[in-house]
Amino acid sequence: MLNCLHLIFQSLFPWRSKLIFGRGCLLLALLLLLPGLQSCQKPVSRESSIADMAPLDIAPAARRFQVLSDQSQLIVRVYRDGRLANLGHNHVISSNDLQGEIYFADTLQNTAFELRLPVMTLDVDLPQYRLDAGDEFRGTLDQDAVSGTRTNMLSEQQLNAAIWPEIILRSREVRGSLSASTVQMDIAVRSHIYTVEVPVHIVLADNRITATGNFQVYQTDLGLVPFSVMMGALKVKDQLDIRFTIVAEAVRPAL
C-alpha cells in the first residue's frame, strides 16, 4: 500500500514526493489519498477474449506487407485533469516497436491488417516527443517521475503487462480512397475489445505503404480506469489523443 502511494506521488508530484515521504507527513498523504485511490483498485471492464475478435478477412490475392518497426511510430498524449490539475503533468506515451502485417488487396475495401503493440517496450515522456507536443508538455521530467508513471501504467491495475503483453489492433472494414480512407478496427486491451473508426491517409509507392492519422479514444472505452487521487481533484483525463505513422514493406515485391 505504501509503495503504491509513493508511486502515485512520484508520478503526479515529482518535485514533492521526496519532501512528503521524507518529513513524516505520511499520515497526511494517507488522509488525502485514501478516499480517491482508484489506481489501487481493480478497473471495471467488459470481459471478453482476443479469440472473440472478428477474424482477419484476408483476400486471396492480397499482397502481404510487413510493418517496419524502426520506421513506424505511435504517440499517445495523456492530459492532466481535475481541480488541482496544475499540480500534475501531461504525459507522452510512445512506441517505436509496432509489429504486424498489412494485406493489401486489389481494392482498398478488401485490404486488411493486424498490428501488435508490445506494452513492455512503451516509452514515457521522451524529451523529443514532449517538445514536439507543444507548450502543454513543456519541461523535462526527472527520472523518478518518469519511472513512477511507467510503473503505474504497466501495473496490474492498468495495462497488466505481465498477463497481457500486447495490445492488438485488427481491421474490420476499410472504406474510401487512399488519400481519405476510414478504417474500422478492433482494439484489444487486456481482456477488453473496443471497436473504433479512424481516418487514415495512405500512400502506396515503391512496394511500400505509409499510413498516417490521428484519433481520440477514451480510457474507459478500453476498459481502463483513469488514474485519480484525492477524490478526483487530481486525475488523468479520460480522453487520449493518438497519432501514428505506420510504414510497411512488401514481403514479395510486385513484378
C-alpha positions in Angstrom: 0.0 0.0 0.0 2.7 2.5 1.0 4.6 1.6 -2.2 1.6 2.3 -4.2 1.2 5.7 -2.6 4.8 6.5 -3.2 4.5 5.7 -6.9 1.4 8.0 -7.1 3.4 10.9 -5.7 6.4 10.2 -7.9 4.1 10.3 -10.9 1.9 13.3 -10.0 4.1 15.3 -7.6 7.6 14.5 -8.8 9.0 17.7 -7.2 7.3 17.0 -3.9 7.3 13.2 -3.4 10.7 13.1 -1.6 9.6 16.0 0.6 6.3 14.4 1.6 7.7 11.0 2.3 10.9 12.3 3.8 9.4 14.5 6.6 7.0 12.3 8.4 3.9 13.6 6.5 2.8 10.1 5.5 -0.4 10.4 7.7 -1.5 13.5 5.8 -0.8 11.8 2.5 -2.9 8.8 3.5 -5.8 11.1 4.6 -5.7 12.9 1.3 -5.4 9.9 -0.9 -7.4 7.0 0.6 -10.8 8.3 -0.4 -9.9 8.5 -4.1 -7.3 5.8 -4.5 -8.7 4.4 -7.7 -5.3 3.5 -9.1 -5.0 0.8 -6.4 -8.4 -0.7 -7.3 -9.2 -3.2 -10.0 -10.7 -1.5 -13.0 -14.1 -2.5 -14.3 -14.2 -3.8 -17.8 -16.5 -5.8 -20.1 -14.7 -9.1 -20.1 -14.0 -10.8 -23.4 -11.2 -12.6 -25.1 -8.9 -11.9 -28.0 -10.4 -15.0 -29.5 -13.7 -13.1 -29.7 -12.2 -10.5 -32.1 -13.6 -10.6 -35.6 -11.3 -12.9 -37.7 -9.0 -11.2 -40.1 -10.6 -11.5 -43.6 -7.6 -11.8 -46.0 -8.4 -11.6 -49.7 -6.9 -14.5 -51.7 -4.7 -12.3 -53.9 -3.7 -9.7 -51.3 -0.1 -8.7 -51.2 1.5 -9.1 -47.7 3.3 -6.1 -46.3 5.5 -6.4 -43.1 5.4 -3.4 -40.7 8.9 -1.8 -40.3 9.1 -1.2 -36.6 12.0 1.1 -36.7 10.3 3.4 -39.1 6.8 3.3 -37.5 5.6 5.3 -34.6 2.7 5.5 -32.2 2.3 8.6 -30.0 -0.3 8.9 -27.2 -0.8 12.2 -25.4 -2.2 11.9 -21.9 -3.6 15.0 -20.2 -3.9 16.0 -16.5 -7.4 17.0 -15.3 -9.3 17.9 -12.1 -9.5 21.0 -9.9 -5.8 20.5 -8.9 -4.6 19.7 -12.4 -1.9 22.4 -12.2 -0.1 20.1 -9.7 0.2 17.3 -12.2 1.8 16.8 -15.6 0.7 15.9 -19.1 2.5 12.8 -20.4 3.5 11.4 -23.8 3.5 7.6 -24.2 5.3 6.4 -27.3 6.2 3.2 -29.2 8.7 2.6 -31.9 8.1 -1.2 -31.7 4.8 -1.6 -33.7 4.7 -5.0 -35.3 2.3 -6.7 -37.7 1.1 -7.2 -41.3 -1.0 -5.4 -43.8 -2.7 -7.4 -46.6 -3.2 -5.0 -49.5 -5.8 -6.2 -51.9 -6.8 -5.2 -55.5 -9.3 -2.8 -53.9 -8.9 -0.8 -50.7 -12.2 -2.3 -49.4 -10.7 -5.8 -49.4 -7.5 -4.7 -47.5 -6.9 -6.0 -44.0 -4.3 -5.7 -41.3 -3.3 -6.8 -37.8 -0.9 -4.7 -35.7 0.6 -5.7 -32.4 2.0 -3.3 -29.8 4.2 -4.9 -27.1 3.4 -2.9 -24.0 6.8 -3.5 -22.2 8.5 -1.5 -24.9 6.4 1.6 -24.4 8.3 4.7 -23.6 7.2 7.5 -21.3 8.0 11.2 -21.7 10.9 11.1 -24.1 12.2 14.7 -24.3 11.9 15.0 -28.1 8.2 13.9 -28.1 7.4 16.2 -25.2 9.0 19.1 -27.2 7.0 18.1 -30.3 3.8 18.1 -28.3 3.9 21.9 -27.6 3.6 24.2 -24.7 1.3 22.0 -22.7 4.1 19.4 -22.4 6.9 21.9 -21.8 9.7 20.8 -19.5 11.7 17.7 -18.9 10.5 15.4 -16.0 13.0 13.9 -13.6 13.7 10.2 -13.9 11.9 9.3 -10.7 8.7 10.8 -12.0 9.0 9.1 -15.4 9.8 5.7 -13.8 6.8 6.1 -11.4 4.4 6.9 -14.3 5.7 3.9 -16.4 5.5 1.5 -13.4 1.9 2.5 -12.8 1.0 2.2 -16.5 2.3 -1.4 -16.7 0.9 -2.4 -13.3 -1.8 -5.0 -12.7 -4.4 -2.2 -12.1 -3.7 -0.7 -15.6 -2.3 -2.5 -18.6 -1.3 -5.5 -16.6 1.7 -6.2 -18.8 2.7 -9.4 -17.0 -0.6 -11.0 -18.1 -1.4 -9.1 -21.3 1.9 -8.3 -23.1 0.4 -6.9 -26.3 -2.3 -4.5 -27.4 -3.8 -5.8 -30.7 -5.4 -3.8 -33.4 -7.2 -5.7 -36.1 -9.2 -4.3 -39.1 -12.8 -4.9 -39.6 -13.5 -2.7 -42.6 -11.7 -0.2 -44.8 -13.6 2.4 -46.8 -12.9 5.4 -49.0 -9.8 6.2 -51.0 -6.0 6.0 -50.3 -5.9 9.7 -49.5 -9.0 9.7 -47.4 -9.9 6.3 -46.0 -11.8 5.3 -42.9 -10.7 2.2 -41.1 -12.9 0.4 -38.7 -10.9 -1.7 -36.3 -11.0 -3.6 -33.0 -8.5 -2.6 -30.3 -7.9 -5.4 -27.7 -6.5 -4.0 -24.4 -6.2 -6.6 -21.7 -9.4 -8.6 -21.9 -11.4 -5.7 -23.4 -12.2 -5.2 -27.0 -13.3 -1.9 -28.4 -14.3 -1.0 -32.0 -13.4 2.4 -33.3 -13.4 4.2 -36.7 -10.2 6.0 -37.6 -9.5 8.4 -40.6 -6.3 7.3 -42.3 -4.1 8.8 -45.1 -2.4 6.0 -47.1 0.5 6.3 -49.6 1.5 3.3 -51.7 4.8 3.7 -53.6 7.8 1.6 -54.4 6.4 -1.6 -52.7 5.9 0.3 -49.5 2.8 1.5 -47.6 2.8 4.6 -45.3 -0.3 5.1 -43.3 -0.7 8.2 -41.1 -3.6 9.5 -39.0 -4.8 10.6 -35.6 -7.8 9.9 -33.5 -9.2 10.1 -30.0 -10.3 7.3 -27.7 -11.4 7.2 -24.0 -9.6 5.1 -21.5 -13.0 3.9 -20.2 -13.8 2.7 -23.7 -10.7 0.5 -23.5 -11.8 -1.0 -20.1 -9.3 1.1 -18.1 -9.9 3.4 -15.1 -8.2 6.8 -15.5 -5.7 7.4 -12.7 -7.2 9.6 -10.0 -6.3 10.8 -6.4 -7.9 13.0 -3.8 -11.4 12.1 -4.8 -10.8 13.2 -8.4 -9.3 16.6 -7.5 -6.2 15.5 -9.5 -6.6 12.9 -12.2 -5.7 11.8 -15.7 -8.2 12.9 -18.3 -10.3 10.1 -19.8 -9.6 11.2 -23.4 -6.4 10.1 -25.1 -5.1 11.7 -28.2 -3.4 9.2 -30.5 -1.4 9.8 -33.7 0.5 7.3 -35.7 2.8 6.6 -38.7 2.9 3.1 -39.9 5.4 2.0 -42.6 5.3 -1.4 -44.1 7.2 -3.1 -46.9 6.1 -5.7 -49.4 7.3 -9.2 -48.4 7.2 -10.2 -52.1 7.5 -7.1 -54.3 5.1 -6.9 -57.3 6.6 -8.0 -60.6 
